[in-house]
Amino acid sequence: MESSSLEAQVLEFVLAPNYQPVKPRVIAKKLGLPEDQKDAVRKTVKRLVKAGKLQFSPNHMVRAPRQASPPTASKQTSKAPKTTEQNQITGRFRRAQAGYGFVRPVGTPKSQGNDNDIFIPENRTGDAVTGDLVAVEINYRKRAPRGGFEGKIVEVVERETHQFVGTYFEAAGQAMVQVDGSIFAQPIRVGDPGAKNARPDDKVVFEMVRFPSPWHAGEGVITEVLGSRGDPGVDTLTIIREFELPEHFAEDTLAAARQQADQFDESIPADRLDLTGDTIITIDPVDARDFDDAISLTRLENGHWRLGVHIADVAHFVPAKTPLDREAHNRATSVYLPDRVIPMLPEIISNSLASLQPDRVRYAKTAFIEFTDEGVRVAVDLRRTAIKSCRRFTYEEVDEYLADREAWKARLEPAVHTLLGRMHELAMTLRRRRIQRGALELTLGEIKIDLDRDGKVAGAHQVVNTESHQVIEEFMLAANDAVAEHLRDQSLLFLRRIHEAPDPRKLQELTDFVKELGFQTESLESRFEIQKILKEVAGKPEERAVNYAILRSMQQAVYAPADEGHYALASDCYCHFTSPIRRYPDLLVHRLLDALWDQKKPVQDLAELVALGDHCSQRERRAEAAERELTKIKLLHYLEERVGMEMDAVVTGVAQFGMFAQGIELPAEGLIHVTSLADDYYRFERASHALVGYRQGNAYRLGDKIRVAVARVDVDRRELDLRVVGRGKRGATPRAALPPRRDAKPRRDGDKSPAPVKRKGAAKTPRPKKQGRR
């Protein structure tokens, strides 16, 4: 049984008005499922608890989630609740290096920061590990050291993982593994290492048999040896195993892909509009392997534009409820690591059959969108098509064309030359209209690392959002908007791309921060005020600080069927339609269009769509986290041999214990501990995101440029320490811009709407991450 279908059945049963709490095995029995499905029901319930859709009672009964929000410092009660059940909350645990930890209750909005987190003393953490879903008993009579409440973990509801990666070594006759990162302070004893021929300094994968706790050491067993630490490719395998990324396709999935290849002969069925004679092109990165989208554009007799956005018809090759669909659903997204791509679909589909390669007949779903000369959309026509791209452009080629169009006349067919010019004209019109509508464009400067043949860092380069990128982005956004509104007009449930508005409290903090920098502004609860301040700081020393602060105030974009818009894009209704080769939500939208065209009643199951949205959102976050972590490891290996090297950097996070800074030309991020700032005593100013000294002009603020040197590198623990050796060219924030002193107290279709990222280990300071996908 499909997991999404089972989740829907369980939710429907538990949320029924007459439901009485029972255990998962009873739910399986009540649903009439066979004996071998009991374990699947138990796992499904745990996933739903993890997602906040269900809860466990103290005796492990399954119940609907409580509507009341968890207690906060502002909602204190003088009396403890009467029952133990009321004292319990389910949430995610994270452990600090010092041993204590915090639990964030399930369902807590990200915009609330750490206000609702429950403090767990070291001797009350049990054997919980960072990321585990746990049940916490709250002691309402005892206050936590930093406010809020204190509690103890009474049960680990679900382990984040049992599989870990680390470095094997031997000590005092014992076989040990030091786990990568800072998730465990002490090494883990492992069983017979000879069974896998592990040698000291090997990177190994092991299964945790007994998790460590304050009262006993951890125990594990080695399941795989990845290779010697530092060997080419071992760092990538480490991340693949750590994040449990799917490396290989199942044999039945590959067989299904081969069958699709055997059946495809480039003929054009009667139900497809033949566009193979139209002028259609693709524009992609120079190293692109698959081509999701192609563009055509013509002028109509009435003077309007007719834009054709042609998207690979992946649904034709990946039918629902097949091995290919199972694999695509499980992966949910392609994973773009620095040195390889882990595709959502087998290469036979993604790089061949569905890829819109030049001079080949390819099936597509096309959004024909009619615009006035001013860029106002007046009509949409969605069709099944067959196309033949006549030219593949890279972004660099299009930028060269835009810089000198006359020079390209001899190199291009007249129709193609004209098409490029028209595309640029319409795209810039659409871009102006979108920004006038309130869309936000942050300027943070993304840096990509360059690798040699062994996968080692050879340098880095800045990814520039040139006009060629903007042309494609505008057309993809237009198609996503048009398709989403078409489905909404049909009164259909579908998986939308949602970006909720920032929390008003965060926006008030942002307003205060900008004013402290010396800029006059109205409340930044208005997106147009945010646009105004972004324009005002462009090119000024405060530009990075303001852009980072705005990024930190944003929520995270997710997939869900809720009728919500996309804040950053200023869109009331938005979905993902343009990348079905690499994103499962896009494939689901394509199937919904097929159902409409075939006059079939589409499946409209809200609970199933909610579960699918959560699954795809989680897979997206996993993919992005894996990419960041592997980039970090490769940079640490590079810097390991360059201790003392100096570089220009920008402050990306500020906390009481220090600040984080990221290189401007090399995107390595490290910690500058406050104790290393020897020129003054510094205190943390939370409101201004700054470390403020007692001497005139001594201050470090989010976004400041500084000169740093590499002080310490620990690849295995993934830690980089930096020290300040000078101010950046623009200097630090002037004293006049800082708030009054207070006494220190002993805390492609570009989706530019990510949430703040937190550092692993003891340093839990939020810090901004690069812009993701819309």
C-alpha positions in Angstrom: 0.0 0.0 0.0 1.3 3.5 -0.9 2.5 5.4 2.2 0.4 8.5 1.3 -2.7 6.4 1.0 -2.1 4.8 4.3 -1.5 8.1 6.0 -4.8 9.4 4.6 -6.6 6.3 6.0 -5.0 6.7 9.5 -5.8 10.5 9.6 -9.4 9.9 8.6 -9.8 7.3 11.3 -8.2 9.2 14.1 -9.8 12.6 13.3 -13.3 11.1 13.1 -15.7 12.8 15.7 -16.4 9.5 17.6 -12.7 8.3 17.8 -11.4 7.0 21.1 -7.6 6.9 21.6 -6.1 3.5 20.8 -2.7 2.1 20.0 -1.3 1.8 16.4 -1.9 -2.0 16.2 -5.6 -1.4 17.1 -5.8 1.2 14.3 -4.5 -1.4 11.9 -7.1 -3.9 13.0 -10.0 -1.3 12.8 -8.9 -0.4 9.3 -9.2 -4.1 8.4 -5.6 -4.3 7.3 -3.7 -7.7 7.1 -1.2 -8.7 9.8 1.8 -7.7 7.8 0.6 -4.1 7.6 0.8 -3.5 11.3 4.4 -2.4 11.2 3.5 0.0 8.3 0.7 1.5 10.4 3.1 2.0 13.3 5.6 3.8 11.1 2.9 5.9 9.5 1.6 7.0 12.9 5.1 8.1 13.8 5.5 10.1 10.6 2.2 11.8 11.3 3.3 12.6 14.9 6.5 13.9 13.6 4.6 16.2 11.2 2.4 17.4 14.0 -0.8 15.9 12.6 -1.2 13.4 15.4 0.0 13.0 19.0 0.9 10.2 21.4 -0.6 10.2 24.9 1.7 9.1 27.8 0.5 5.4 27.4 1.3 5.6 23.7 -2.3 5.9 22.6 -2.8 7.8 19.3 -4.8 10.9 19.5 -5.6 14.1 17.5 -3.2 17.0 18.2 -4.2 19.5 20.8 -5.2 22.9 19.4 -3.7 24.9 22.3 -0.2 26.3 21.7 2.6 25.1 24.0 3.4 27.3 27.0 5.8 30.2 26.7 7.3 32.7 29.1 4.4 35.0 28.5 1.8 32.3 29.2 2.9 31.2 32.6 0.6 29.3 35.0 1.0 29.2 38.7 -0.5 25.8 39.0 0.7 22.6 37.4 -1.9 20.8 35.3 -3.9 18.1 37.1 -3.0 15.2 34.8 0.3 13.9 33.5 -1.1 13.8 30.0 -1.4 17.6 30.1 2.3 17.9 31.1 3.5 16.1 28.0 4.5 17.7 24.7 6.0 16.0 21.6 8.8 17.8 19.9 12.2 17.8 18.2 15.3 17.5 20.4 18.7 19.1 19.9 21.6 18.6 22.2 24.3 21.1 22.9 28.0 20.0 23.3 27.8 20.7 27.0 25.2 17.9 27.3 22.0 19.7 28.0 19.5 20.3 25.2 16.2 21.8 24.0 13.0 20.5 22.6 11.0 22.5 20.1 7.3 21.4 20.3 5.8 20.0 17.1 3.8 22.6 15.3 5.8 25.6 16.6 6.1 28.2 13.8 9.6 28.9 12.7 8.9 32.6 13.0 8.6 32.2 16.8 12.4 31.5 17.1 13.3 29.7 20.3 10.7 31.2 22.5 8.7 28.0 23.0 11.7 25.7 23.3 11.8 23.5 26.5 15.1 23.3 28.3 16.3 19.7 29.1 19.1 19.4 31.8 21.8 16.9 30.9 20.7 14.3 33.4 17.2 14.4 32.0 18.0 13.9 28.3 18.1 10.1 28.4 19.6 8.7 25.2 17.9 11.2 22.9 20.0 12.5 20.0 19.8 15.7 18.0 16.9 15.4 15.6 14.9 12.7 17.5 11.2 13.1 18.0 10.7 12.9 21.8 7.9 13.1 24.4 8.7 15.6 27.1 7.2 15.9 30.6 7.2 19.6 31.5 7.9 20.8 35.0 5.7 24.0 35.1 7.0 24.9 38.5 10.6 25.1 37.4 11.9 27.8 35.2 14.7 27.3 32.6 17.9 29.3 32.9 17.1 31.4 29.9 13.4 31.7 30.5 10.6 29.3 29.4 10.1 25.9 31.1 12.2 22.9 32.0 11.4 19.3 31.3 12.6 15.8 31.0 12.5 13.4 28.1 10.3 10.4 29.0 10.3 8.6 25.6 12.0 8.7 22.2 9.0 8.5 19.9 11.0 8.2 16.7 14.7 8.2 16.0 16.0 10.7 13.4 18.3 7.9 12.2 20.1 4.8 13.4 22.9 5.2 10.8 25.9 7.3 11.4 29.3 8.0 9.7 32.6 8.5 11.4 36.3 7.8 11.5 37.5 4.4 12.8 40.3 4.2 15.3 41.6 1.9 18.0 42.4 2.8 21.6 43.3 0.7 24.6 42.4 -2.4 22.7 38.9 -1.1 21.8 37.5 -0.5 18.4 36.0 3.0 18.3 34.4 5.4 15.8 34.4 9.1 16.3 31.2 10.3 14.7 31.5 13.1 12.2 30.2 16.5 13.3 29.4 17.3 16.9 26.3 15.2 17.4 28.2 12.9 19.9 30.8 14.3 22.3 32.4 10.8 22.9 33.4 8.1 20.4 31.2 5.1 20.0 32.4 1.5 20.6 31.8 -0.8 17.7 31.6 -4.5 17.4 33.9 -6.8 15.4 35.6 -4.4 12.9 37.4 -7.3 11.2 34.0 -8.3 9.7 34.3 -5.3 7.4 38.1 -5.1 7.3 38.1 -1.6 8.9 41.5 0.0 9.4 42.4 3.0 11.5 41.6 6.3 9.8 39.0 4.7 7.6 35.6 6.4 7.1 33.0 3.9 8.1 29.2 3.7 8.3 27.8 2.1 11.5 24.4 1.2 12.9 23.8 2.4 16.5 22.8 -0.6 18.7 22.6 1.3 21.9 22.5 5.1 22.0 24.7 6.8 24.5 23.2 8.5 27.6 24.5 10.2 30.7 24.6 6.7 32.3 26.1 4.4 29.7 28.3 4.6 26.6 27.0 4.0 23.1 27.5 0.8 21.1 27.3 0.2 17.4 28.3 -2.2 14.6 30.1 -1.3 11.4 28.0 -1.9 8.3 30.3 -0.4 5.5 33.8 0.9 5.0 33.8 3.9 2.7 37.6 4.2 2.3 40.5 6.0 3.9 39.9 9.5 5.2 40.8 12.1 2.6 40.7 9.7 -0.4 39.0 11.1 -3.5 35.2 10.6 -3.4 35.1 9.4 0.2 33.7 12.8 1.4 30.8 12.5 -1.1 30.0 8.9 0.0 30.1 10.1 3.6 27.4 12.7 2.9 25.3 10.2 0.9 25.3 7.8 3.8 24.9 10.4 6.5 21.8 11.8 4.8 20.6 8.4 3.6 20.5 9.7 0.0 19.4 7.0 -2.5 22.5 6.2 -4.6 21.2 3.5 -6.9 17.9 2.8 -8.6 16.1 -0.5 -8.0 16.3 -3.0 -10.9 12.5 -2.9 -11.5 12.7 0.9 -11.9 15.6 0.6 -14.4 13.6 -2.1 -16.3 10.6 0.2 -16.5 12.7 3.0 -17.8 14.2 0.7 -20.5 10.7 -0.3 -21.4 9.7 3.3 -21.9 12.7 3.8 -24.1 11.8 0.8 -26.3 8.2 2.1 -26.7 9.2 5.7 -27.7 9.7 6.3 -31.4 9.3 10.1 -31.7 6.0 9.7 -33.6 3.4 12.4 -32.9 0.1 11.0 -31.6 -3.2 12.6 -32.6 -3.9 14.1 -29.2 -0.7 16.3 -29.4 -0.4 19.6 -31.1 2.5 19.4 -33.6 4.9 22.3 -33.0 7.9 20.7 -34.5 8.0 23.3 -37.2 8.0 26.3 -34.8 11.1 28.2 -33.7 11.8 26.9 -30.2 15.0 27.2 -28.2 16.4 26.2 -24.8 18.7 28.3 -22.6 20.5 26.5 -19.8 23.8 26.4 -17.9 26.8 25.3 -19.9 27.1 22.0 -18.0 23.4 21.1 -18.0 22.6 17.5 -18.7 18.8 17.6 -18.8 16.6 20.2 -20.4 13.2 20.8 -18.7 12.0 23.8 -20.6 12.0 25.4 -24.0 10.6 28.8 -25.2 8.8 30.2 -28.2 7.5 33.7 -28.7 5.5 35.3 -31.4 3.6 38.6 -32.1 -0.1 38.2 -32.8 -2.1 40.3 -35.2 -3.6 42.3 -32.4 -0.2 43.3 -31.3 -0.1 41.0 -28.3 2.6 38.6 -27.3 2.0 34.8 -27.5 4.6 33.1 -25.2 5.0 29.4 -25.4 6.6 27.7 -22.3 7.2 24.1 -23.3 7.9 21.8 -20.4 9.1 18.2 -20.7 6.1 15.8 -20.5 7.6 13.5 -17.8 4.2 12.2 -16.9 4.0 10.5 -20.2 7.0 8.3 -19.3 6.3 8.0 -15.5 2.7 6.7 -15.0 1.3 6.7 -11.5 1.6 3.6 -9.4 4.5 2.1 -11.3 8.1 1.4 -10.2 9.2 4.7 -11.8 6.6 6.6 -9.8 7.5 4.8 -6.6 11.1 5.8 -7.0 10.2 9.4 -8.0 7.9 9.7 -5.0 10.5 8.4 -2.6 13.2 10.7 -3.8 10.9 13.7 -4.5 13.8 15.8 -5.8 17.1 15.5 -7.6 20.0 16.2 -5.3 22.7 18.6 -6.6 25.9 17.9 -4.8 29.1 19.8 -5.7 30.6 16.9 -7.6 27.6 14.9 -8.8 23.8 14.8 -9.3 21.6 12.2 -7.7 18.6 12.3 -10.1 15.0 11.8 -9.2 14.5 9.7 -12.3 16.8 7.2 -14.1 19.1 8.9 -16.7 17.2 7.1 -19.5 14.3 9.3 -18.6 15.9 12.4 -17.3 18.8 12.8 -19.8 17.2 11.2 -22.8 13.5 10.5 -23.4 12.1 13.5 -21.5 15.0 15.9 -22.1 14.2 18.6 -24.6 17.3 18.0 -26.7 17.9 20.0 -29.9 16.7 18.5 -33.2 14.8 15.7 -31.5 11.0 15.2 -31.4 10.1 15.5 -27.7 6.8 15.4 -25.9 5.9 18.5 -23.9 3.1 20.2 -21.9 2.9 23.7 -23.2 1.5 26.8 -21.5 0.6 29.3 -24.2 0.2 32.7 -22.5 -1.1 35.8 -24.2 0.2 39.2 -22.9 -0.5 42.7 -23.9 2.4 44.9 -24.9 2.4 46.2 -21.3 2.8 42.6 -20.0 -0.7 42.0 -18.8 -1.8 38.4 -19.1 -5.1 38.2 -21.0 -5.4 34.5 -22.0 -3.9 31.0 -21.2 -4.1 27.9 -23.3 -2.6 24.6 -21.9 -1.9 21.9 -24.4 -0.2 18.5 -24.9 2.4 19.1 -27.6 5.3 17.7 -29.6 8.2 20.0 -30.1 11.7 20.1 -31.7 14.1 22.6 -30.2 16.2 24.1 -33.0 19.0 25.6 -30.9 20.5 25.1 -27.4 21.9 28.3 -25.9 24.0 28.7 -22.8 23.4 31.6 -20.5 26.8 33.0 -21.4 26.0 32.9 -25.1 22.7 34.8 -24.6 24.6 37.5 -22.5 27.0 37.9 -25.4 24.1 38.3 -27.8 22.5 40.9 -25.6 25.8 42.8 -25.4 26.3 42.9 -29.2 23.2 41.7 -31.2 24.6 42.8 -34.5 27.7 40.5 -34.1 25.4 37.5 -33.7 23.4 38.1 -36.9 25.8 36.0 -39.0 25.9 33.2 -36.4 22.1 32.7 -36.1 19.1 31.9 -38.3 17.1 35.1 -38.7 14.1 33.6 -36.8 16.3 32.6 -33.9 18.0 36.0 -33.8 14.6 37.7 -33.7 13.3 35.3 -31.1 16.1 36.1 -28.7 15.4 39.9 -29.0 11.7 39.4 -28.4 12.3 37.2 -25.4 14.4 39.8 -23.8 11.9 42.6 -24.5 8.9 40.7 -23.0 10.9 39.3 -20.0 12.1 42.7 -18.9 8.5 44.0 -19.2 7.2 41.1 -17.0 10.0 41.7 -14.5 9.2 45.3 -14.1 5.5 44.5 -13.6 6.4 41.8 -11.0 8.5 44.2 -9.0 5.8 46.8 -9.2 3.5 44.2 -7.8 5.7 43.9 -4.7 8.1 41.0 -5.5 11.3 41.0 -3.4 14.8 40.6 -4.9 17.6 40.1 -2.4 21.2 40.7 -3.3 23.5 38.3 -1.5 26.0 37.1 -4.1 26.0 33.3 -4.3 29.5 31.7 -4.5 30.0 28.3 -6.1 33.2 26.2 -5.5 35.2 24.9 -8.4 36.5 21.3 -8.1 39.3 19.4 -9.8 39.1 15.9 -11.2 39.6 14.4 -7.7 36.7 16.4 -6.3 38.9 18.7 -4.4 38.5 22.5 -4.2 40.4 24.3 -6.9 38.9 27.7 -6.5 35.5 29.4 -6.5 33.4 31.8 -8.6 30.5 34.1 -8.1 27.1 33.1 -9.6 25.9 36.3 -11.3 22.2 36.7 -12.0 22.6 38.2 -15.4 19.8 39.2 -17.8 19.9 35.8 -19.6 19.0 34.1 -16.2 16.3 36.7 -15.7 14.7 36.0 -19.1 14.2 32.3 -18.3 13.2 33.0 -14.7 10.4 35.4 -15.7 9.0 33.0 -18.2 9.1 30.1 -15.7 7.4 32.2 -13.1 4.7 33.3 -15.6 4.0 29.7 -16.5 3.8 28.5 -12.9 1.4 31.4 -12.1 -0.8 30.7 -15.1 -1.0 26.9 -14.4 -1.8 27.5 -10.7 -4.6 29.9 -11.4 -6.0 27.6 -14.1 -6.2 24.7 -11.6 -7.7 27.1 -8.9 -10.3 28.2 -11.4 -11.3 24.6 -11.9 -11.9 24.4 -8.1 -9.3 21.7 -7.8 -7.1 20.7 -4.9 -3.5 20.7 -5.9 0.0 20.9 -4.4 0.9 24.6 -4.3 4.2 26.3 -3.6 3.5 28.4 -0.5 5.6 31.1 1.1 3.8 32.6 4.0 4.2 36.2 5.0 6.8 36.9 7.7 5.7 37.0 11.3 4.8 40.6 12.2 7.1 40.5 15.2 10.0 39.6 13.0 9.1 42.5 10.7 9.0 44.9 13.6 12.5 43.7 14.7 13.6 44.2 11.1 12.1 47.8 11.0 14.0 48.6 14.3 17.2 47.2 12.9 17.0 49.2 9.7 16.3 52.4 11.6 19.3 51.8 13.9 21.4 51.7 10.7 20.3 55.3 10.2 17.7 54.8 7.4 14.3 56.4 7.7 11.5 53.9 6.9 7.9 53.2 7.6 7.0 49.8 9.1 8.5 47.0 7.0 5.3 45.0 7.3 4.7 46.6 3.9 6.5 44.7 1.2 6.8 48.0 -0.7 8.7 49.5 2.2 11.0 46.5 2.0 11.5 47.1 -1.7 12.2 50.8 -1.0 14.8 50.0 1.6 16.5 47.4 -0.6 16.7 50.0 -3.4 18.1 52.7 -0.9 20.9 50.5 0.4 22.0 49.1 -3.0 25.7 49.8 -3.4 26.1 51.2 0.1 28.2 49.7 3.0 25.0 48.6 4.7 23.7 46.6 1.7 24.8 43.2 2.9 23.6 43.8 6.5 20.1 44.8 5.3 19.8 41.9 2.8 20.9 39.4 5.4 18.4 40.8 8.0 15.6 40.7 5.5 16.5 37.1 4.6 16.4 36.1 8.3 12.9 37.6 8.7 11.5 35.4 6.0 9.6 32.1 6.4 10.5 29.0 4.5 8.7 28.1 1.2 6.9 24.7 1.4 4.6 22.5 -0.6 1.0 22.3 0.6 -2.6 22.3 -0.8 -3.6 25.3 1.3 -5.0 28.3 -0.5 -2.0 30.5 0.3 0.1 32.7 -1.8 3.9 33.2 -2.3 5.0 36.2 -0.3 8.4 36.8 -1.9 6.9 36.6 -5.4 3.9 38.6 -4.5 1.7 35.9 -6.1 -1.7 35.0 -4.8 -1.7 31.5 -6.3 1.5 29.7 -7.3 2.7 26.1 -8.0 5.6 24.3 -9.5 5.0 23.2 -13.1 8.3 23.8 -14.9 10.7 21.2 -13.6 9.1 17.7 -13.6 12.4 16.0 -14.4 13.8 17.0 -11.0 10.8 17.8 -8.7 7.9 15.4 -7.8 5.4 18.2 -7.1 5.7 19.4 -10.7 5.0 15.8 -11.9 1.8 15.8 -9.8 0.6 19.0 -11.4 1.3 17.5 -14.8 -0.8 14.5 -13.9 -3.7 16.7 -12.8 -3.6 18.4 -16.2 -3.7 15.0 -17.9 -6.8 14.1 -15.9 -8.6 17.3 -17.0 -7.7 16.8 -20.6 -8.8 13.1 -20.5 -12.0 14.1 -18.8 -11.3 11.9 -15.9 -12.2 12.8 -12.3 -8.9 13.6 -10.6 -8.2 12.3 -7.1 -9.1 15.0 -4.6 -7.8 13.8 -1.2 -6.9 16.7 1.1 -5.2 14.5 3.7 -3.1 12.7 1.0 -2.0 16.0 -0.5 -1.0 17.4 2.9 1.1 14.3 3.5 2.6 14.5 0.0 3.4 18.2 0.5 5.2 17.5 3.8 7.1 14.6 2.3 8.3 16.7 -0.7 9.2 19.6 1.6 11.2 17.4 3.8 13.1 15.8 0.9 13.8 19.3 -0.4 15.3 20.3 2.9 17.4 17.1 3.1 18.8 17.7 -0.4 19.8 21.3 0.4 21.3 20.3 3.8 23.4 17.6 2.1 24.7 20.0 -0.5 25.6 22.5 2.2 27.3 19.9 4.3 29.4 18.5 1.5 30.5 21.9 0.3 31.5 22.6 3.9 33.6 19.4 4.1 35.4 20.1 0.8 36.2 23.7 1.9 37.5 22.4 5.2 39.8 19.9 3.5 41.1 22.8 1.3 41.7 25.1 4.4 43.2 22.3 6.5 46.5 22.8 4.7 46.2 26.6 4.7 46.0 27.6 8.4 47.0 31.2 8.7 45.6 32.1 5.2 43.9 35.5 5.2 40.7 36.4 3.3 38.0 39.1 3.1 34.8 37.9 4.8 31.3 39.1 5.7 29.6 38.7 9.1 26.7 36.2 8.6 25.6 35.7 12.2 26.1 37.2 15.6 25.6 35.6 19.0 26.7 36.2 22.6 29.6 33.8 22.3 30.9 35.3 19.0 30.1 35.7 15.4 30.1 33.7 12.2 31.8 35.0 9.0 31.9 33.7 5.5 34.6 34.3 2.9 33.6 36.6 0.1 35.7 34.9 -2.6 35.8 31.5 -1.0 32.5 30.6 0.7 33.9 29.0 3.8 32.0 29.9 7.0 33.6 29.8 10.4 33.3 31.0 14.0 35.1 34.0 15.5 34.8 33.4 19.2 34.3 36.5 21.3 37.4 35.6 23.4 39.5 36.0 20.3 38.6 39.7 20.0 41.4 40.9 22.2 41.1 44.6 21.5 38.1 45.2 23.7 35.4 43.5 25.8 32.3 42.9 23.7 28.7 42.4 24.6 25.9 41.0 22.4 23.2 43.5 21.3 20.4 41.3 20.2 18.2 44.0 18.6 21.0 45.3 16.4 22.6 41.9 15.6 25.9 43.3 16.8 28.8 42.7 19.2 29.5 46.0 20.8 32.8 47.0 22.5 33.3 49.6 25.2 35.8 51.6 23.1 34.6 54.1 20.5 33.8 52.5 17.2 34.4 48.9 18.2 31.4 47.0 16.9 30.7 44.1 14.6 27.3 43.8 13.0 25.5 41.4 10.7 26.7 42.1 7.2 29.9 43.9 8.1 33.0 43.2 5.9 36.1 42.1 7.8 39.5 40.6 7.2 40.0 37.2 8.8 42.6 34.5 9.1 42.1 30.7 9.3 42.9 29.9 12.9 41.9 26.2 13.3 40.3 23.5 11.1 38.8 20.3 12.3 37.4 18.4 9.3 35.9 15.5 11.3 34.0 17.8 13.6 33.3 20.1 10.7 34.5 23.2 12.6 36.4 26.2 11.3 37.7 28.9 13.7 38.6 32.3 12.3 40.3 35.3 13.8 39.9 39.0 12.9 43.0 40.5 11.4 41.5 43.8 10.1 38.4 45.6 9.0 37.1 45.3 5.5 37.4 48.0 2.9 34.1 49.6 4.1 34.8 49.2 7.8 32.5 48.3 10.6 29.3 50.0 11.6 29.8 53.5 13.0 29.1 53.9 16.7 26.4 56.5 15.9 24.3 53.8 14.2 24.3 51.5 17.2 21.6 51.6 20.0 22.4 52.9 23.4 24.6 50.7 25.7 22.9 48.3 28.0 24.4 46.2 30.8 25.6 42.9 29.5 23.5 39.9 30.6 25.0 36.3 31.1 21.7 33.7 23.7 16.1 28.7 -11.7 12.8 29.5 -11.1 14.6 31.0 -8.3 12.7 30.4 -5.0 14.3 33.1 -3.0 12.4 32.4 0.2 14.4 30.1 2.5 14.3 29.9 6.3 17.3 30.7 8.5 19.7 27.8 9.1 21.0 26.7 12.4 24.5 25.6 13.2 24.9 22.0 14.5 26.4 21.4 17.9 26.7 23.9 20.7 26.5 27.0 18.6 22.8 27.3 17.9 22.8 30.8 16.5 20.6 31.2 13.4 22.5 32.2 10.3 21.3 32.9 6.8 21.7 30.4 4.0 22.0 31.0 0.3 18.9 31.6 -1.7 17.2 28.4 -2.8 14.6 27.5 -5.4 11.2 29.1 -5.7 
